[in-house]
Amino acid sequence: MKEDILKLYLSEITENFYPYWSQYEDKEYGGILNCINNYGDKMISDQKFTWSQGRWLWILGRIFKLIQDGVITNLKANDIRSWMDSTYDFITQHSIYSQKCCYLLTREGEKLKDTNTGIYDASIYADCFALIGMSQYHKVIGNHEIQIVESLYQSIIDRIESNQFRTEPYPIPAGYSIHGIPMILVNTVYEYYSMKKELGFPYEEERNYALRKALYILDELYDERGLIREHKSTPENREYRLLDRHVNPGHTLEDLWFLIEILQDTDHLQEYLPKILQIARYTFDLGWDKEYGGLLRFVDLEGGKPKGKLINDTPCSYEELILDTWDMKLWWPHSEILYLFLLLYELTGEEDMKKRYEKSSDYVFKVFPNREIGEWMQIRTREGKPINKLVALPVKDPFHIMRDFIKIVELLC
């Protein structure tokens, strides 16, 4: 089984996904062009989101490492290195300003103000994704000149800890804390301190910070039923508000492998593994669409369509997102569960983890691939049909699927 799975995902990376995305290398200005329609055959803009540039740099770094290790043999290291260099240069020369990141830029690198907020740095997530890409770049090429990465890291932490940040396109409603911020910090800081560790710099302070965020998720956002709270209000409104009641199954399941990485690295995994397994089982089963298969985007804490009162008479942007897209099937949760359940099976040998992987894999490879282009139609209706609908950024995402395929290859090698 393991050899067949490894062969499948290596083939997907090198014969389908990388060749597809190589068409969208910006050889003139650097980085990737990924404002593409859902079908995957037409660019709709040449603008660049820092969010995507940082994510793509991480992908290139991991592919480059797999080539160095002899795992990938049919891609050229020089091609990957050249694209890495140009993407890193685009981020450092254009995206970063005043120790923070611009959300959106022109193809050439001119900063654009976010239309909703009128500012450049409209999302802390852009900073985080730039940081993970840059950290991967320094780590894989052994570049010790990390001052710009250190400055960005410190800026991210300072802004988050002082609550001076934004999260476009979905601002955090007043009176709420959200899962997304500690979640992104666990992954971002893990990638950052892994770079420092590899390069021989002190990293214990950053590792302890990431661990604190992980334990906050598992202890404070954890629901005894086996759920992670996506939005948590003070005072509690769990019984009647939509934001408090909704569950984001894909987000929770993605975060579980983030948590596993930091817990494993700090020798806390065995202590929390039973809770992680409980969350994985309950969240997957609650979110799985029993009629059509696949993970629903949002569900109520008791299952089915999310319900509950709005904060105000008019829904905020995130409430609107829940109500409008709750039953859609999106690419990223479905790639995340492929990796998560293989990882949990490797860690525990639990047969039900293997069965959940097989159930997920059967659905995913039946519904999402677009064989004509070698990528996926990333946005689907509940029934699994393609739909041309904006669900976050106006882009085709080059990150989640390839990241999970890469993680699977790394796991099984």
ZABAGU-582380 format. One line per field, with one value per residue (C-alpha): chain; x, y, z; residue in one letter. Coordinates in nm, 3 decimals, decimal comma. Each point is the difference from the previous one (the first is absolute). Example, Ala and Ser with C-alpha at 12.3 -4.5 7.8 and 13.67 -1.06 7.14 Angstrom:
<pts>
chaine [A | A]
u [1,230 | 0,137]
v [-0,450 | 0,344]
w [0,780 | -0,066]
residu [A | S]
</pts>
This chain:
<pts>
chaine [A | A | A | A | A | A | A | A | A | A | A | A | A | A | A | A | A | A | A | A | A | A | A | A | A | A | A | A | A | A | A | A | A | A | A | A | A | A | A | A | A | A | A | A | A | A | A | A | A | A | A | A | A | A | A | A | A | A | A | A | A | A | A | A | A | A | A | A | A | A | A | A | A | A | A | A | A | A | A | A | A | A | A | A | A | A | A | A | A | A | A | A | A | A | A | A | A | A | A | A | A | A | A | A | A | A | A | A | A | A | A | A | A | A | A | A | A | A | A | A | A | A | A | A | A | A | A | A | A | A | A | A | A | A | A | A | A | A | A | A | A | A | A | A | A | A | A | A | A | A | A | A | A | A | A | A | A | A | A | A | A | A | A | A | A | A | A | A | A | A | A | A | A | A | A | A | A | A | A | A | A | A | A | A | A | A | A | A | A | A | A | A | A | A | A | A | A | A | A | A | A | A | A | A | A | A | A | A | A | A | A | A | A | A | A | A | A | A | A | A | A | A | A | A | A | A | A | A | A | A | A | A | A | A | A | A | A | A | A | A | A | A | A | A | A | A | A | A | A | A | A | A | A | A | A | A | A | A | A | A | A | A | A | A | A | A | A | A | A | A | A | A | A | A | A | A | A | A | A | A | A | A | A | A | A | A | A | A | A | A | A | A | A | A | A | A | A | A | A | A | A | A | A | A | A | A | A | A | A | A | A | A | A | A | A | A | A | A | A | A | A | A | A | A | A | A | A | A | A | A | A | A | A | A | A | A | A | A | A | A | A | A | A | A | A | A | A | A | A | A | A | A | A | A | A | A | A | A | A | A | A | A | A | A | A | A | A | A | A | A | A | A | A | A | A | A | A | A | A | A | A | A | A | A | A | A | A | A | A | A | A | A | A | A | A | A | A | A | A | A | A | A | A | A | A | A | A | A | A | A | A | A | A]
u [0,000 | 0,271 | 0,200 | -0,310 | -0,104 | 0,351 | 0,011 | -0,342 | 0,089 | 0,347 | -0,166 | -0,263 | 0,268 | 0,242 | -0,226 | -0,314 | 0,025 | 0,350 | -0,029 | -0,335 | 0,132 | 0,324 | -0,208 | -0,062 | 0,354 | 0,054 | 0,343 | 0,002 | -0,087 | 0,031 | -0,243 | -0,316 | -0,309 | -0,299 | -0,308 | -0,152 | -0,356 | -0,127 | 0,024 | 0,368 | 0,036 | -0,024 | 0,180 | -0,243 | 0,260 | 0,376 | -0,011 | 0,185 | -0,109 | 0,293 | -0,199 | 0,049 | 0,362 | 0,108 | -0,190 | 0,150 | 0,351 | -0,058 | -0,108 | 0,308 | 0,227 | -0,147 | 0,019 | 0,363 | 0,077 | -0,164 | 0,218 | 0,311 | -0,095 | -0,046 | -0,372 | -0,107 | 0,211 | -0,200 | 0,009 | 0,306 | 0,151 | 0,127 | -0,349 | -0,141 | 0,287 | -0,045 | -0,371 | 0,069 | 0,246 | -0,238 | -0,290 | 0,212 | 0,126 | -0,354 | -0,114 | 0,301 | 0,025 | -0,371 | -0,233 | 0,184 | -0,003 | 0,051 | 0,046 | -0,343 | -0,155 | -0,216 | -0,312 | -0,027 | 0,240 | 0,012 | 0,188 | 0,301 | -0,009 | -0,175 | -0,191 | -0,380 | -0,232 | -0,265 | -0,338 | -0,179 | 0,246 | 0,191 | 0,333 | 0,283 | 0,042 | -0,357 | 0,069 | 0,246 | -0,040 | 0,193 | 0,290 | -0,013 | 0,002 | 0,286 | 0,192 | -0,049 | 0,113 | 0,305 | 0,090 | -0,016 | 0,217 | 0,275 | -0,017 | 0,029 | 0,282 | 0,185 | -0,009 | 0,095 | -0,079 | -0,341 | -0,038 | -0,297 | -0,176 | 0,071 | -0,139 | -0,319 | -0,045 | 0,034 | -0,239 | -0,262 | 0,026 | -0,006 | -0,308 | -0,192 | 0,083 | -0,102 | -0,311 | 0,115 | -0,074 | -0,268 | -0,132 | -0,154 | -0,208 | -0,172 | 0,054 | -0,032 | -0,336 | 0,016 | -0,020 | 0,141 | 0,325 | 0,058 | 0,172 | 0,176 | 0,256 | 0,152 | -0,027 | 0,203 | 0,250 | 0,061 | 0,089 | 0,182 | 0,215 | 0,075 | 0,130 | 0,198 | 0,170 | 0,066 | 0,200 | 0,192 | 0,066 | 0,127 | 0,230 | 0,139 | -0,171 | -0,166 | -0,368 | -0,133 | -0,191 | -0,189 | -0,069 | -0,147 | -0,217 | -0,139 | -0,067 | -0,198 | -0,221 | -0,051 | -0,102 | -0,237 | -0,181 | -0,012 | -0,094 | -0,196 | -0,166 | -0,068 | -0,360 | -0,043 | -0,201 | 0,313 | -0,030 | 0,221 | -0,175 | 0,047 | -0,142 | -0,022 | -0,186 | 0,025 | -0,242 | -0,096 | -0,277 | 0,038 | -0,362 | -0,152 | 0,251 | 0,101 | 0,366 | 0,025 | -0,183 | 0,165 | 0,280 | 0,255 | 0,095 | 0,275 | 0,170 | -0,001 | 0,134 | 0,273 | 0,105 | 0,035 | 0,312 | 0,140 | -0,053 | 0,154 | 0,319 | 0,062 | -0,113 | 0,227 | 0,293 | -0,052 | -0,072 | -0,366 | -0,162 | -0,076 | -0,173 | -0,232 | -0,031 | -0,323 | -0,162 | 0,125 | -0,145 | -0,331 | -0,011 | 0,095 | -0,269 | -0,283 | 0,071 | 0,035 | -0,317 | -0,197 | 0,118 | -0,035 | -0,292 | -0,198 | -0,204 | 0,265 | 0,330 | 0,283 | 0,047 | -0,254 | 0,164 | -0,185 | -0,233 | -0,190 | 0,153 | -0,285 | 0,047 | -0,168 | -0,053 | 0,140 | -0,267 | -0,027 | -0,054 | 0,208 | 0,198 | -0,198 | -0,290 | 0,237 | 0,251 | 0,368 | 0,231 | 0,076 | -0,364 | -0,085 | 0,275 | -0,146 | -0,355 | 0,099 | 0,257 | -0,068 | -0,083 | 0,275 | 0,286 | 0,336 | 0,342 | 0,200 | -0,183 | 0,001 | 0,374 | 0,059 | -0,189 | 0,205 | 0,316 | -0,151 | -0,145 | 0,311 | 0,204 | -0,226 | 0,010 | 0,380 | 0,012 | -0,256 | -0,070 | -0,370 | -0,201 | -0,275 | 0,256 | 0,089 | -0,369 | -0,058 | 0,293 | -0,144 | -0,347 | 0,148 | 0,225 | -0,285 | -0,207 | 0,281 | 0,140 | -0,346 | -0,118 | 0,282 | 0,259 | -0,026 | 0,190 | 0,004 | 0,231 | 0,173 | -0,131 | -0,332 | -0,319 | 0,035 | -0,352 | -0,297 | -0,367 | -0,136 | -0,077 | 0,362 | -0,061 | 0,245 | -0,117 | 0,152 | -0,032 | 0,228 | 0,049 | 0,294 | 0,262 | -0,048 | 0,274 | 0,061 | 0,190 | 0,339 | 0,063 | -0,219 | -0,012 | 0,370 | 0,095 | -0,198 | 0,132 | 0,355 | -0,068 | -0,132 | 0,313 | 0,221 | -0,202 | 0,025 | 0,361]
v [0,000 | 0,246 | -0,036 | 0,049 | 0,311 | 0,145 | -0,064 | 0,163 | 0,325 | 0,027 | -0,036 | 0,263 | 0,250 | -0,050 | -0,096 | 0,202 | 0,284 | 0,136 | -0,008 | 0,179 | 0,278 | 0,038 | 0,169 | 0,283 | 0,083 | 0,374 | -0,008 | 0,375 | 0,132 | -0,306 | -0,213 | -0,172 | 0,120 | -0,176 | 0,217 | -0,277 | -0,123 | -0,311 | -0,214 | 0,090 | 0,106 | 0,380 | 0,277 | 0,264 | 0,245 | 0,040 | 0,149 | -0,177 | -0,079 | -0,023 | -0,280 | -0,216 | 0,102 | -0,111 | -0,325 | -0,079 | 0,069 | -0,263 | -0,252 | 0,066 | -0,035 | -0,338 | -0,128 | 0,117 | -0,199 | -0,313 | 0,035 | 0,043 | -0,313 | -0,203 | -0,055 | 0,204 | -0,085 | 0,134 | 0,373 | 0,220 | 0,156 | 0,301 | 0,084 | -0,018 | 0,205 | 0,272 | 0,029 | -0,003 | 0,286 | 0,212 | -0,058 | 0,082 | 0,314 | 0,110 | -0,038 | 0,169 | 0,282 | 0,076 | -0,169 | 0,099 | 0,362 | 0,145 | -0,354 | -0,114 | -0,134 | 0,155 | -0,205 | 0,056 | 0,122 | 0,054 | -0,252 | 0,231 | 0,037 | 0,332 | 0,000 | 0,020 | 0,110 | -0,246 | 0,127 | -0,087 | 0,156 | 0,254 | -0,128 | -0,214 | -0,247 | -0,129 | -0,353 | -0,141 | -0,331 | 0,147 | 0,072 | -0,351 | -0,168 | 0,222 | -0,103 | -0,373 | 0,026 | 0,210 | -0,229 | -0,302 | 0,177 | 0,083 | -0,348 | -0,192 | 0,205 | 0,050 | 0,381 | 0,135 | 0,364 | -0,010 | 0,357 | 0,080 | -0,320 | 0,074 | 0,352 | -0,122 | -0,270 | 0,247 | 0,240 | -0,275 | -0,099 | 0,360 | 0,086 | -0,309 | 0,030 | 0,367 | -0,072 | 0,238 | -0,209 | -0,070 | -0,321 | 0,094 | -0,116 | -0,106 | 0,242 | -0,139 | 0,113 | 0,209 | -0,212 | -0,312 | -0,188 | -0,239 | -0,331 | 0,127 | 0,221 | -0,253 | -0,260 | 0,200 | 0,087 | -0,367 | -0,074 | 0,325 | -0,003 | -0,372 | 0,071 | 0,300 | -0,170 | -0,312 | 0,228 | 0,143 | -0,349 | -0,122 | 0,301 | -0,030 | 0,301 | -0,009 | -0,091 | -0,108 | 0,324 | -0,026 | -0,369 | 0,069 | 0,275 | -0,238 | -0,261 | 0,249 | 0,079 | -0,371 | -0,068 | 0,298 | -0,164 | -0,342 | 0,127 | 0,324 | -0,041 | -0,370 | -0,111 | -0,312 | -0,158 | -0,002 | 0,327 | 0,306 | 0,334 | 0,207 | 0,318 | 0,046 | 0,292 | 0,164 | -0,037 | -0,338 | -0,007 | -0,364 | -0,093 | 0,248 | 0,188 | -0,126 | 0,092 | -0,183 | -0,311 | -0,055 | -0,250 | 0,015 | -0,369 | 0,057 | 0,267 | -0,219 | -0,304 | 0,203 | 0,143 | -0,344 | -0,076 | 0,345 | -0,090 | -0,345 | 0,156 | 0,231 | -0,255 | -0,263 | 0,240 | 0,094 | -0,353 | 0,076 | -0,212 | -0,310 | 0,214 | 0,162 | -0,276 | -0,146 | 0,345 | 0,051 | -0,335 | 0,088 | 0,332 | -0,163 | -0,266 | 0,221 | 0,295 | -0,216 | -0,195 | 0,316 | 0,178 | -0,286 | 0,041 | -0,322 | 0,069 | 0,095 | -0,076 | 0,240 | 0,259 | 0,277 | 0,340 | 0,094 | -0,195 | 0,066 | -0,139 | -0,252 | -0,077 | 0,120 | 0,355 | 0,262 | 0,181 | 0,277 | 0,374 | 0,265 | 0,256 | 0,281 | 0,025 | -0,014 | -0,289 | 0,084 | -0,127 | -0,328 | -0,067 | 0,062 | -0,245 | -0,269 | 0,046 | 0,024 | -0,280 | -0,246 | -0,292 | 0,053 | -0,242 | 0,175 | -0,127 | 0,084 | -0,201 | -0,302 | 0,011 | 0,053 | -0,313 | -0,213 | 0,090 | 0,012 | -0,349 | -0,156 | 0,176 | -0,119 | -0,354 | 0,009 | 0,132 | -0,235 | -0,296 | 0,061 | -0,171 | 0,261 | 0,265 | -0,210 | -0,042 | 0,374 | 0,057 | -0,250 | 0,153 | 0,346 | -0,114 | -0,175 | 0,318 | 0,246 | -0,171 | -0,060 | 0,360 | 0,255 | -0,081 | 0,177 | -0,245 | 0,237 | 0,244 | -0,214 | 0,199 | -0,001 | 0,192 | 0,136 | 0,128 | -0,236 | 0,001 | -0,231 | -0,254 | 0,021 | 0,206 | 0,279 | 0,353 | 0,335 | 0,169 | 0,218 | -0,145 | 0,204 | 0,150 | 0,026 | -0,256 | -0,363 | -0,129 | -0,166 | -0,096 | -0,239 | -0,292 | -0,001 | 0,060 | -0,305 | -0,214 | 0,103 | -0,075 | -0,345 | -0,072 | 0,115 | -0,216 | -0,316 | 0,024]
w [0,000 | 0,103 | -0,324 | -0,214 | 0,193 | -0,022 | -0,374 | -0,047 | 0,174 | -0,154 | -0,339 | 0,083 | 0,104 | -0,285 | -0,290 | 0,065 | 0,252 | -0,053 | -0,383 | 0,027 | 0,225 | -0,195 | -0,270 | 0,244 | 0,101 | -0,038 | -0,160 | -0,053 | 0,347 | 0,224 | 0,195 | -0,119 | -0,186 | 0,151 | -0,055 | -0,210 | -0,051 | 0,179 | -0,313 | -0,013 | -0,362 | 0,013 | 0,189 | 0,123 | 0,137 | 0,022 | 0,350 | 0,277 | 0,355 | 0,242 | 0,163 | -0,313 | -0,066 | 0,347 | -0,023 | -0,338 | 0,126 | 0,271 | -0,265 | -0,213 | 0,301 | 0,093 | -0,358 | -0,019 | 0,318 | -0,140 | -0,311 | 0,217 | 0,196 | -0,319 | 0,057 | -0,303 | -0,304 | -0,294 | 0,080 | -0,040 | 0,311 | -0,196 | -0,124 | 0,353 | 0,143 | -0,259 | 0,075 | 0,373 | -0,038 | -0,204 | 0,239 | 0,305 | -0,172 | -0,089 | 0,361 | 0,157 | -0,255 | -0,046 | 0,250 | 0,318 | 0,110 | 0,348 | 0,137 | -0,114 | -0,318 | -0,266 | -0,065 | -0,378 | -0,269 | -0,373 | -0,208 | 0,001 | 0,378 | 0,056 | 0,330 | -0,024 | 0,278 | 0,109 | -0,120 | 0,327 | 0,244 | -0,211 | 0,133 | -0,134 | 0,288 | 0,005 | 0,127 | 0,253 | -0,182 | -0,294 | 0,234 | 0,141 | -0,340 | -0,116 | 0,312 | -0,046 | -0,361 | 0,085 | 0,290 | -0,227 | -0,256 | 0,252 | 0,149 | -0,323 | -0,156 | 0,328 | -0,008 | 0,345 | -0,082 | 0,163 | 0,128 | -0,225 | 0,110 | 0,366 | -0,034 | -0,166 | 0,265 | 0,284 | -0,169 | -0,037 | 0,365 | 0,123 | -0,205 | 0,103 | 0,368 | -0,001 | -0,208 | -0,274 | -0,307 | -0,260 | -0,153 | -0,333 | -0,174 | 0,323 | 0,292 | 0,353 | 0,146 | 0,319 | 0,312 | -0,162 | 0,000 | -0,289 | -0,062 | -0,313 | 0,177 | 0,243 | -0,276 | -0,253 | 0,273 | 0,084 | -0,361 | -0,073 | 0,311 | -0,046 | -0,350 | 0,125 | 0,291 | -0,213 | -0,228 | 0,295 | 0,134 | -0,337 | -0,036 | 0,352 | 0,160 | 0,346 | -0,042 | 0,342 | 0,068 | -0,328 | 0,053 | 0,344 | -0,148 | -0,264 | 0,267 | 0,210 | -0,299 | -0,066 | 0,359 | -0,008 | -0,292 | 0,166 | 0,345 | -0,053 | -0,340 | 0,048 | 0,053 | 0,213 | -0,281 | -0,212 | -0,192 | -0,037 | 0,043 | -0,317 | 0,159 | 0,376 | 0,152 | 0,339 | 0,164 | -0,140 | -0,261 | -0,097 | 0,027 | -0,240 | -0,221 | -0,344 | 0,045 | 0,330 | -0,123 | -0,336 | -0,059 | -0,281 | -0,044 | -0,256 | 0,209 | 0,309 | -0,184 | -0,169 | 0,335 | 0,154 | -0,198 | 0,085 | 0,365 | -0,044 | -0,141 | 0,294 | 0,262 | -0,152 | -0,001 | 0,367 | 0,131 | 0,081 | -0,269 | 0,205 | 0,262 | -0,255 | -0,261 | 0,147 | -0,018 | -0,356 | -0,105 | 0,164 | -0,184 | -0,331 | 0,025 | 0,125 | -0,231 | -0,311 | 0,075 | 0,082 | -0,315 | -0,247 | -0,239 | 0,038 | -0,313 | -0,256 | 0,171 | 0,073 | 0,273 | 0,034 | 0,036 | 0,319 | 0,228 | 0,322 | 0,318 | -0,002 | -0,370 | -0,316 | -0,117 | 0,241 | 0,198 | 0,255 | 0,029 | -0,173 | 0,198 | -0,165 | -0,242 | -0,299 | -0,014 | 0,036 | -0,274 | 0,179 | 0,090 | -0,366 | -0,100 | 0,226 | -0,125 | -0,367 | -0,028 | 0,285 | -0,230 | -0,259 | -0,055 | -0,014 | -0,106 | 0,310 | 0,270 | -0,229 | -0,057 | 0,373 | 0,104 | -0,239 | 0,190 | 0,348 | 0,001 | -0,154 | 0,267 | 0,283 | -0,138 | -0,010 | 0,357 | 0,155 | -0,227 | 0,071 | -0,276 | 0,007 | -0,098 | -0,304 | -0,083 | 0,022 | -0,236 | -0,247 | 0,023 | -0,058 | -0,284 | -0,183 | 0,009 | -0,074 | -0,307 | -0,140 | 0,042 | -0,018 | -0,271 | -0,334 | -0,216 | -0,295 | 0,178 | 0,266 | 0,298 | 0,188 | -0,049 | 0,347 | 0,072 | -0,017 | 0,088 | 0,265 | -0,272 | -0,123 | -0,311 | -0,097 | 0,069 | -0,088 | 0,338 | 0,209 | 0,350 | 0,138 | -0,231 | -0,378 | -0,064 | -0,079 | 0,299 | -0,071 | 0,361 | 0,196 | -0,242 | -0,082 | 0,364 | 0,109 | -0,282 | 0,095 | 0,368 | -0,094 | -0,203 | 0,288 | 0,243 | -0,207 | -0,124]
residu [M | K | E | D | I | L | K | L | Y | L | S | E | I | T | E | N | F | Y | P | Y | W | S | Q | Y | E | D | K | E | Y | G | G | I | L | N | C | I | N | N | Y | G | D | K | M | I | S | D | Q | K | F | T | W | S | Q | G | R | W | L | W | I | L | G | R | I | F | K | L | I | Q | D | G | V | I | T | N | L | K | A | N | D | I | R | S | W | M | D | S | T | Y | D | F | I | T | Q | H | S | I | Y | S | Q | K | C | C | Y | L | L | T | R | E | G | E | K | L | K | D | T | N | T | G | I | Y | D | A | S | I | Y | A | D | C | F | A | L | I | G | M | S | Q | Y | H | K | V | I | G | N | H | E | I | Q | I | V | E | S | L | Y | Q | S | I | I | D | R | I | E | S | N | Q | F | R | T | E | P | Y | P | I | P | A | G | Y | S | I | H | G | I | P | M | I | L | V | N | T | V | Y | E | Y | Y | S | M | K | K | E | L | G | F | P | Y | E | E | E | R | N | Y | A | L | R | K | A | L | Y | I | L | D | E | L | Y | D | E | R | G | L | I | R | E | H | K | S | T | P | E | N | R | E | Y | R | L | L | D | R | H | V | N | P | G | H | T | L | E | D | L | W | F | L | I | E | I | L | Q | D | T | D | H | L | Q | E | Y | L | P | K | I | L | Q | I | A | R | Y | T | F | D | L | G | W | D | K | E | Y | G | G | L | L | R | F | V | D | L | E | G | G | K | P | K | G | K | L | I | N | D | T | P | C | S | Y | E | E | L | I | L | D | T | W | D | M | K | L | W | W | P | H | S | E | I | L | Y | L | F | L | L | L | Y | E | L | T | G | E | E | D | M | K | K | R | Y | E | K | S | S | D | Y | V | F | K | V | F | P | N | R | E | I | G | E | W | M | Q | I | R | T | R | E | G | K | P | I | N | K | L | V | A | L | P | V | K | D | P | F | H | I | M | R | D | F | I | K | I | V | E | L | L | C]
</pts>
